[in-house]
Amino acid sequence: MPPTPPTTQAVARRRAAYLSELARGTDRFHEPRRPDCPWCGSRRLRTRLRTPDLLQHKPGTFVVDECEDCAHAFQNPRLTAEGLAFYYRDFHEGQDARAESETFAERILRARAGRRRHEAAARSMLPFPEPESWLDVGTGHGHFPAAAKEVHTYTSFDGLDATSRVDGARAAGRVEEAHRGRLPELAGRLRARYDVVSMFHHLEHSPDPREELRAALTVLRPGGHLLVEVPDPDCAFGALLGKWWVSYCQPQHLHLMPLRNLLGELDELGCTVVSTDRREPHVPYDLTGALALAIGNRLPGGDEPWRPAPPSDLQRTLRTALTRATTPLLASAIVLDHALAPVLRRTRFSNAYRIIARRNARTPTR
């Protein structure tokens, strides 16, 4: 009998722990459903989306409600801290142990911000005074600061992340200081330290985006700039693709905020919005992501520790064969996404937006 591959052994070791958690059900991972909008307080809600976990295929069903007054979309009922930890587990930290079962859609999400996109985002700050210090919130492995350093050569870049990835970013020299935790919890000791705070696809993961914005302004110096990029819930792909729209990203995305809502909140906080952009932040992956999600949810299951048993040899062989057979389709979708991008980014099909706001001297902080 051939030896068991190391990845299979690692999955088997974690299966018992996962199954023990799942034996208690997934309802405990959700807070009570709220009857009102977390943004404006309206009770006029409608269900925008109901979906399982299409990325990792962990058990559970997730609902995204939308406010009929302010159009804020949010996960309802929202995941608890325990639930977030459960559904995030293995997405960022455990790829090596489940490389066989990692979905193409997961790879798309991780690869959506390549070095060229990072440098373009960094160049958006060139019209403003050169920053001495820059904090990248949700920095992960620190790839944005590493690329931005090529644009802002005299700027000191620090990183903040809730996971241990930020420590690896510091060890690799991508950031000078690593802050591990949530920004609202660390803002007090980082008060007024930075000229720029960036949040790339971070606010949609936050339990309370307003709290994150206030914390970001706390760590900014007066006159400093906040740089935010988030998915655009007004994107026409959301209605066209339904649950297959990759920017829904359930269960990870807790909030989807229309541009006007964030602009209004920044105005309430006393900031001056100096730039908005729906074109450059567009990520050309909507069709590819939808196809990858659809294919991934029709393939035989991979060797994932939250499944009751590992796949049989026949299932493994069939999964490998079907994955190879669909590769040309995905390659064609990638080409189509990029070919359409110059046109789509100028229309309601643009899937993200960027805001640059200046903290004024009298901007209230925490």
KETIGU-640457 format. One record per residue: residue in three letters; x, y, z of N, C-alpha, C in turn. Coordinates in pm, whole numbers, plus 32768, in hexadecimal, padded with zeros to 4 digits. Example, Ala and Ser with C-alpha at 12.3 -4.5 7.8 and 13.67 -1.06 7.14 Angstrom:
2
ALA85277DC7830C84CE7E3E830C85287EB6830CSER85057F1F82C485577F9682CA850A80038313
***
This chain:
366
MET80557F8980008000800080008059807C8000PRO804280DB7FA3809581547F9E808181A9801APRO80E781F6804180DA824B80B8807082B780A3THR803082E181117FCB834A810C801183D180F9PRO7FE584208095802584A38080801B84FA80FCPRO807F85518114807F85A6818B800385FF8194THR7FD2863481207F5C868981267EE3863C8155THR7ED685BF81297E66856C81547E6D855081E8GLN7EE68537821C7EF7852182AB7ECE859D82FBALA7EF5861382CA7ED5868F83127E3E86A58316VAL7DFA868A82A87D69869982A57D2686388305ALA7D5785BD83057D1D8558835E7D2B857F83F0ARG7D9B85BD84157DAF85E684A07D4B865184C9ARG7D2386A7846B7CC88713848D7C3486EB8480ARG7C1B867A843C7B8F865484247B43863C84A6ALA7B8185FA85047B3B85DB85817B11865A85CAALA7B6986BF85CA7B49873D860D7AD5878385C6TYR7AD9878785427A6D87C684F779E8877F8510LEU79E986FB8507796C86B08516793486BE85A3SER798E86CD8604795F86E3868D791787698698GLU794D87D08657790C885386577886884E860FLEU7884880C859C780B8809854B779D87B5858AALA77C2875985E1775D870786247702875D867BARG773187D486A076E1883086F2768C888D869CGLY7692887D8618764288CE85BE76848953859DTHR764D8998853876868A18850D76318A908538ASP75BB8A78857075678AE9859C75AD8B3F8604ARG76038B00865776468B4A86C276AD8BAC868APHE76CF8B9F860B772F8BFA85CE76EF8C7F85A3HIS766B8C8B85B376248D02858675EC8D5085FBGLU75F38DD485F075AD8E2A864F75178E258631PRO74C38E57868B74358E62866A74218EBC85F0ARG73BF8E9B859E73A38EEE852A73738F788557ARG73AB8FE1851A7381906785417311909684E5PRO72AF90E0851D723C910C84CE725091908487ASP72C591D184A072D9925684677361925F8423CYS737192C783D373ED92DE838A7459931083E8PRO74D192D583E7753C9304843F7575938B8415TRP755193B9839D75889438836D752B94AE838CCYS74A8949F836B744D9511837D73DD94F683E0GLY73CF9478840E73699458847072E094388437SER72D1944083B5724F94218378722B938F838DARG71AB9374839B717B92EA83A9714492B48324ARG7157930182BA712992D582357199928681F2LEU719A9205820D720391AD81DA71C8914A8175ARG721C9122811871F790B680BB726C905780B0THR72508FD9809472BB8F77808372F68F857FF8ARG73768FA17FF273BB8FB17F7273FA8F2E7F45LEU74248EDC7FA5746E8E627F81745F8DFB7FEFARG74518D7E7FC874568D0D802474B08CA37FE3THR75198C7B8027757C8C267FE575C78BCF8049PRO75F78B5B801F76568B0F807176E28B49805FASP77438B0D809F77CF8B33808F77FF8AFA800ALEU78088B507FA5782D8B237F1E78C48B1C7F0BLEU79108B547F6A79A18B567F5C79E28AD97F97GLN79CB8AC280187A0B8A50805A79AC89DB806FHIS792B89F5805B78C5898C806978B7895B80F8LYS78CE89B3815878B2898F81E2781B899581F9PRO77E68946825477558944826B772189CB8299GLY76A589E8827776658A6382A376218AAB8230THR75BF8AFE8251757A8B5281F175848BE3821FPHE75968C3F81C175B18CCB81E275518D248193VAL75218D8B81D674BF8DE7819D74F98E73819AVAL74EA8EB68128750F8F43811B748D8F918108ASP74708FE9816773FB9041815E742690C98129GLU73C8910F80EE73E3919680BB737A91F680F1CYS73A6926A811A734C92D2814B7309931780D5GLU7286932180D8723E9360806A724493F88070ASP7279942E80DD728794C080E8731294F180C0CYS737C94B380F7740494E380D9745494858081ALA741D940D8062745B93AB800974D793688044HIS74EE937980C6755B933081087539929B810AALA7597924780E2758491B680E375DB917B8150PHE75A59119819975F090E2820A75C490538227GLN76229007825C76058F7C828275A78F7C82FAASN75388F3282EE74D38F358356748A8EAE835DPRO749F8E5E83C674E98E80843F75818E7C8428ARG75C58ED2847076558EDF8461769D8E7284AELEU77118E4C847D77648DEB84C3779A8E268545THR77A38DD385AB77E58DF98627787C8DF58613ALA78C78E20867679598E17866F79848D858660GLU79408D2B86A7795F8C9C869B79408C6A860EGLY78D08C9A85D778AC8C728550790E8CA484E8LEU79398D2184F6799C8D5784997A1D8D06849EALA7A488CE385197AC38C9485277AB38C0C84E3PHE7A3C8BD084F07A248B4C84B57A288B54841CTYR79E78BB783E279DE8BBD83507A5A8BF8830FTYR7AA88C46835A7B268C7783247B958C0E832DARG7B878BB2838B7BF08B5083A17C0D8B038320ASP7C898AF682FF7CBB8AB082897CB28B04820APHE7C6C8B76820E7C698BC981967CED8C128183HIS7D208C4F81ED7D9F8C9781E47E158C458213GLU7DFF8BF382797E728BB582BA7E8E8B26828DGLY7E2A8AE282567E3D8A5282457E458A1F81B7GLN7E688A7681557E678A4880CC7EC689D380B3ASP7F3B89D780F17F9C896D80D87F6688E68100ALA7F1488E481697EE18866819B7E698834814BARG7E32888680F37DC0885A80A57DCE88878013ALA7E4A88837FE17E6388B27F597E1088677EF3GLU7DF687E77F0B7DAA87967EAC7D1D87CA7E9BSER7CDF87F87F087C52881D7F047C3B88B37EF6GLU7CA589037EF87C9489927EEB7C5089B17E67THR7BE88A057E6A7B9B8A207DF37BDB8A8D7D9FPHE7BB98A8C7D1E7BEC8AF27CC47BBA8B7B7CEFALA7B3D8B817D227B068C017D4E7B578C3A7DC2GLU7B858BE47E1E7BD98C137E8C7C5A8C507E56ARG7C948C107DF17D0F8C457DB67CF68CCC7D74ILE7C818CDC7D367C608D5B7CF77C5A8DCA7D5FLEU7C198DAF7DD07C0D8E147E387C958E3A7E70ARG7CEF8DD87E7D7D728DF67EB47DCA8E3E7E50ALA7DB08E267DCF7E078E607D697DD08EE17D2EARG7D5E8F137D667D1C8F847D267D6E90047D2FALA7DC9900A7D8D7E1990847D9D7EAC90637D84GLY7ED390627D057F5D90497CE27FB290C67CF3ARG803190B77CD8808E91267CF0806A91A07C9DARG803E918C7C21801C91FE7BCD7FA6924D7C07ARG7F4292067C3A7ED092497C787EFA92917CF7HIS7F5392537D457F8592947DBE7FCB93187D9CGLU801F93147D378069938D7D12800B93FA7CDFALA7FA293D17C957F4094337C657EF894757CDAALA7ED494257D3F7E91945E7DB47EEF94BD7DFEALA7F6E94997E087FCF94F07E4B7FE095747DFFARG7FDC956D7D797FEC95E87D297F7696477D3ASER7F0496137D697E90966C7D7C7EAD96D67DE7MET7F1496C07E3B7F3797217EA27FA297847E75LEU7FD397787DFC803E97D17DCD801598637DC5PRO7F9698857DA77F7399137DA37F7899597E2APHE7F88990F7E957F8399497F1B8010994C7F58PRO802399967FC480A9999C800180E19912801FGLU81629902800881A0987E801D8196985780B1PRO815E97E280CE815097B9815A81D297888195GLU81E797A78214825A9770825B823A96E4828FSER81BE96D082B98199964F82F58111962482C1TRP810295A282AA808A956B8269806894E982AFLEU7FEA94DB82D87FB9946083167F59941C82B7ASP7F77939F82947F1F934F823F7ED092F08297VAL7E4C930582A07DF592B682F77DC0923D82AAGLY7DC591C782E87DA2914C82A37E0D91268240THR7E8A913C82657EFA913082067F1A90A181DFGLY7EEE903E822F7F0D8FB4820D7FA28F9B820CHIS7FD58F6A819C80638F4C818F80B78FC8816CGLY8076903C816580C190B7814D80E790CF80BCHIS809D9097805E80C290A87FD280A891367FA1PHE803F91777FD5802A92027FAB809B925D7FDAPRO80C0925D805B813092B5808381B0929C8033ALA81CB921C8014824591FD7FC88242923C7F3EALA81CC92397EFD81C092767E7881BB930E7E82ALA817493437EE7816793D47EF581EC94167F13LYS824793CC7F5182CB94037F708316942A7EF1GLU82F793E97E838337940B7E03830594927DD0VAL828E94BA7DFA825395397DCF827795A87E31HIS826E95897EB3828A95EB7F1C830995BE7F65THR837995DC7F2A83F895A27F59842495D87FE1TYR83F4964D8008841F9688808783B7967780F6THR8353962580DC82E89610813E830395938190SER82E4959C821182EE9528826A826594E3826EPHE82639463824B81E69417824581DC93B682BAASP816D93BE8302814C935D836C80D0930F8340GLY80BD929C837D804A9248835B7FFC922183D5LEU7F7A921283C57F2291E484327EC8917783FBASP7EBC910B84477E67909C841D7E3E904D8498ALA7DCB900D848F7D9A8FBF85007DDD8F37850BTHR7E288F0F84A47E658E8A84A27EFD8E9484ADSER7F3B8E2084BA7FCD8E1984C780148E3A8445ARG7FC98E4983D8800A8E688358805A8EE98360VAL802C8F4883B280728FC883BA80FD8FB783F8ASP810C8F55845181918F3A848A81EF8F05841DGLY81B78EB283C482078E838354822D8EF482F5ALA81D28F5582E681F18FC782908266901782C8ARG82699028834C82DA90708389835A901F837DALA83528F9D839383C98F48838984028F4A82FBALA83A88F57829883D48F5B820C84008FE681E1GLY83F59049823A842090CF821B83BE912081C9ARG834090F081C082DD913A817182A191AF81BFVAL82A091A6824482749215829982DC922B8305GLU82E492A58337834792C4839F8313929F8429GLU829592BA84428257929184C181DB923F84A3ALA81C591D784F38151918084E480F79190855DHIS807A91B18545801791BF85B17FAF9151859EARG7FA790F885FF7F4B908785F47ED0909F864AGLY7E5C909B860B7DDE90B186527D7F910085FCARG7D149131863A7CB1918385F47CD292178609LEU7CBF926585A17CE292F385A87C9A933B861APRO7C16932686307BD5936D869E7C13934F8726GLU7C4D92D987367C8B92B587B57D1692F087C4LEU7D57930F87557DE1934087587DED93D68740ALA7D7D9416871B7D8394A386F27DB894FE875FGLY7D9994E287DD7DC5953988497E5B954B884FARG7EA494DF88417F3794EA884B7F78951487C7LEU7F299518875B7F5E954586DA7F2B95D086B6ARG7EF2961587147EB1969586FB7F0D96F786B3ALA7ED9972E86447F1D979A85F97FAA977585CEARG7FC396F785AB804896CD8582805D96D084EBTYR7FF096D4849C7FFF96B9840C7FCA972A83B6ASP800C973A83427FE0979A82DD7F7B975B827DVAL7F8196D8826B7F23969182157EFA9610825BVAL7E7A95F282567E46956E827F7DFD95348207SER7E2294BC81DF7DDF947B816D7D929402819DMET7D1E93EC815E7CCA937781797C9B934080F3PHE7CDD92DA80C27CB8929E80437C649220805CHIS7BE5922680357B8A91B580467B90918180D6HIS7B8591E081307B8991C181BF7B0491E08204LEU7AC6925181E57A4E927B822C79DC9217821FGLU79D391D481AC796491768199797090FC81F4HIS79E690E4822B79FB9075828879E4909E8319SER79D1911F833379CC915283BB7940914583F7PRO79379116847278B2911384B47871919C84BBASP78C3920684CB788D928E84D678E592ED8483PRO78C1930584037914935C83AF792393E983E6ARG78BC941E842778C694A48460793194A984CCGLU79389443851E799D943D85877A28943B8549GLU7A3893F284DB7AB993ED84967ADF94768460LEU7A7E94BE84277A9B954283F17AC595A2845FARG7A80959F84D07AA595F8853F7B3195D78573ALA7B4F955585797BD4952D85A77C40955A8545ALA7C21955084C37C82957B845E7CA09610846CLEU7C38966084867C4E96F084987C9A970E8517THR7C8D96B7857B7CD896C885F77D6E96BC85E0VAL7D96965D858D7E26964685797E6096A3850DLEU7E0896EE84C77E38974F84657E5C97D384A8ARG7EC3981484767EE2989B84A07E8298FC845BPRO7E64996F84967E1499D4844F7E5399F483C8GLY7E0199F483617E349A0A82DA7E5B99898295GLY7E5C991982DE7E7C989882A37E099864824EHIS7E2597F982037DC397C781A37D9D973581BFLEU7D1D971A81AE7CE7969281B87CC99661812BLEU7CFF95EC81087CEF95B180837CA1952E8094VAL7C2A9527805A7BD094B5806B7BA8947E7FE4GLU7BAE93F87FD67B7493B47F627B1993457F96VAL7AA0933C7F5D7A3F92D67F8579F192A77F0APRO79B292317F12795992087EA578E392677E99ASP78B092767E20784092D07E0877BF927E7DFDPRO776592877E6076E992397E5A768C92677DEBASP76A692DD7DB17655930C7D41768392D17CBCCYS76EC92817CBD771F92427C4376B191ED7C01ALA769D91FF7B7F763491B67B37764D91207B35PHE76C990F57B4876E490657B4C769E90227BC2GLY7687906D7C2E764390347CA275B990017C7EALA756E904F7C3074E890257C0674EF8FBD7B98LEU75508FCA7B3F755A8F6F7ACC75858EE37AF6LEU75E58ED97B52761E8E577B7575E38E1C7BF4GLY75998E6A7C41755C8E357CBB75C48E007D1CLYS75A98D8B7D5476028D557DBB768C8D337D85TRP769A8D2E7D01771C8D0D7CC777768D887CB9TRP77438DFE7CDE77988E767CD978008E6B7D47VAL787D8E677D2078E88E477D7E78F68EB07DECSER78CC8F2C7DD478DA8F947E3978798F837EAETYR78128F2F7EA077BF8F107F1478138EC87F7DCYS78678E6D7F5278CC8E2B7FA778958E058030GLN78298DBA803077F38D8C80B078398D0C80DBPRO78548D01815E78238D5581CC78838DC181FCGLN78E78DE581AC794F8E3F81DE79278ED381DAHIS78DD8EFC817578B78F88816B783C8FA481BFLEU784E8FF8822577E190178282779290918257HIS77D090EB820A778D916681DF77B39185814FLEU775391B88102776C91ED807D772F9279807BMET778592DD8071775D93698087775A93B78005PRO76E893EF7FE076E594487F6A774294BF7F7DLEU777594F27F1077D195637F14779695D97F60ARG771795F97F4676DA966F7F8676D69660801EASN76C995E5805076C495D180E0774B95EE8121LEU77B795BF80E4783B95D9811C785D966E8111LEU783796AC80A17850973C80937806978A80FFGLY778A97638119773D97A78181777A9794820AGLU77AB971C822877E7970282AA7868975282BCLEU78BB97598255793697A6825F7919983A8271ASP78AF986A8231788698F582447859990D82D3GLU780D98AC830A77E098B78395785798BB83F5LEU78C2987583D2793998718427799298EB8414GLY7969994583BC79B499C083AA7A2799B78349CYS7A29994F82F77A94994082947A7099898213THR7AD699A581C67AC399DC81407AE7997080DAVAL7A879946808A7AA298E380227AE6992A7FAEVAL7B5D98FD7F8B7BAB99417F237BAD98F37EA1SER7B8198747EA57B8398257E2A7B2797AC7E39THR7ADC978E7DCF7A9197117DC47AAE96D67D3AASP7AB196527D327AD496117CB37A90958A7CADARG7A4395737C417A0694F07C2A7A4C94A67BB8ARG7AA794E77B737AE394A97AFD7B5D94537B1FGLU7BC394937B567C3F944A7B6F7C2F93D67BD2PRO7BDC93E37C3B7BD193747C9B7B8892F87C65HIS7B4693047BF17AFF92907BB97B5E921A7BA8VAL7B3391A57BD87B83912B7BCE7B4590D27B62PRO7B8B90B47AF67B5090657A897B4D8FCF7AAATYR7AEB8FA97AFF7AE08F1C7B247A518EED7B38ASP79EE8F3C7B1279638F197B2F79368E9B7AE6LEU794D8E947A6379248E207A1579778DA57A3ATHR79F88DBA7A4B7A4F8D4B7A747A288D167AFCGLY7A0E8D717B5A79E88D477BE079658CFC7BE1ALA79028D2D7B9678808CE97B91788E8C5D7B57LEU78DB8C527AEB78EF8BCE7AAE793A8B717B0BALA79A08BA67B4F79EE8B547BAC79978B237C20LEU79418B7B7C5478E78B527CC178858AE67C90ALA784D8AFA7C1977EC8A997BE5782E8A117BCDILE78A48A137B9378EB89947B7B791189537C00GLY794689A37C5C7974896D7CDC7905892D7D2CASN788A895C7D18781A89257D6477D788B07D1DARG781088857CAD77E0880F7C68784887A07C60LEU78C187BF7C88792987587C8D791686FE7D06PRO794786837D01794A86317D7B799A86797DE6GLY7971866A7E6379B386AE7ED07A46868A7EDDGLY7A9686EA7F097B2486D07F207B3A869A7FACASP7BB7868A7FCE7BDB865480527BDF86C880B4GLU7B6A86EB80E97B5B875C81437B36872881CEPRO7B74875D82367B62872382BC7AD6873482F4TRP7A85878E82BB79FC879E82EC799B873C82A8ARG79CB86EC824A797886828210798486058266PRO791785B68271791A854282CB798684DC82ABALA79A984CF822B7A0C846982047A5A849D818CPRO7AD4846D817A7B22849581057AE5845B8086PRO7B00849780137ACA84637F957B0983DC7F73SER7ABE838B7F297AF3830B7EFB7B5683237E8AASP7BA082BB7E667BFE82C77DF77BB782ED7D77LEU7B3D82B77D627AF282D77CEA7ACA836B7CEBGLN7A9F839D7D5E7A79842A7D677AF184867D50ARG7B64845E7D857BDC84AF7D6E7BFF84B37CDATHR7BF9843F7C9A7C1B84377C0B7BB984897BB8LEU7B37847D7BD97AD284C67B8F7AE2855D7BA3ARG7AFF85867C1D7B1386167C397B88864B7BE8THR7BF686027BE67C6D862D7B9C7C4F86377B08ALA7C0885D27AD27BEA85D07A437B8E86447A1CLEU7B26865C7A6D7AC986C87A4E7B0A87517A5FTHR7B62875E7AC17BA987DC7AD37BFE87FC7A59ARG7C4387977A277C9587AC79AE7C3F87CB7935ALA7BCA8789792D7B73879D78B97B38882A78B6THR7B228864792A7AE588E9792F7B4B895B792BTHR7BCA893A79307C3289A2792F7C2889FC78B4PRO7C1189C6783A7C048A2077C57B8F8A8177D3LEU7B208A5478117AAE8AAE78267AD48B237881LEU7B1A8B0378EE7B438B6B794B7BA88BC9790BALA7C038B9178BB7C648BE578757C1E8C467816SER7BB58C1577D37B698C6B77787B218CD977C6ALA7AEC8CB6783B7AA68D1B788D7B078D8778BCILE7B828D5F78DF7BE68DC179087C038E237896VAL7C148DED781E7C2E8E4277AA7BB98EA17792LEU7B3E8E6D779E7AC78EC177887ABC8F2E77F1ASP7AD48F0B78717ACE8F6F78DB7B2F8FE278BFHIS7BA88FC078987C0C902878807BF090767800ALA7BB89033779C7B989078771F7B2790DD7734LEU7AC690BB778A7A54911277A27A7391807808ALA7ADB916E78577AF691C978C77AFE925C789FPRO7B42928278317B4A9311780F7AC1935177FAVAL7A5F930377CB79D8933777B7798793307838LEU798C92BB787B793892A678F0795B93047963ARG79D9932579727A01937A79E279C5940879D5ARG7992942B795F795494AE794978BB94A87956THR78879434797C77F69420798377CE93F17A0EARG774D93D07A1E771C939D7A9D774E930F7AB8PHE779C92D67A5D77D692527A74785B925B7ABFSER788B92D37ADA790292E17B2E78E492A87BB8ASN793E92537BEC791D92067C65795C92397CE5ALA79A192AA7CE179E192DF7D5B79F093767D4DTYR7A0693B97DBD7A1F94487DB87A88946D7E20ARG7AC594E17E097B2E95157E617B0895A07E92ILE7B2395B97F107B0F963E7F4B7B9296697F8CILE7BB896E67F757C2697237FBF7BEB979A800AALA7BF99799808D7BC1980480E17C2E983D813BARG7C2A98C081517C8B990481A67C4F991B8230ARG7C9D98F882977C729916831F7C8D99A9833CASN7C2299F183587C319A7E83787C5D9A908409ALA7C8B9B0784287CC29B2084AD7C599B09851AARG7BDB9B2284FC7B729B1585617B259A938553THR7B569A3785037B1199B684F57B0C996F857APRO7A95994885AA7A8D9901862A7ACB98768620THR7B0E984986897B4897C2868E7B16977E870CARG7B43970387207B1496B3878F7B4796EB8813
***
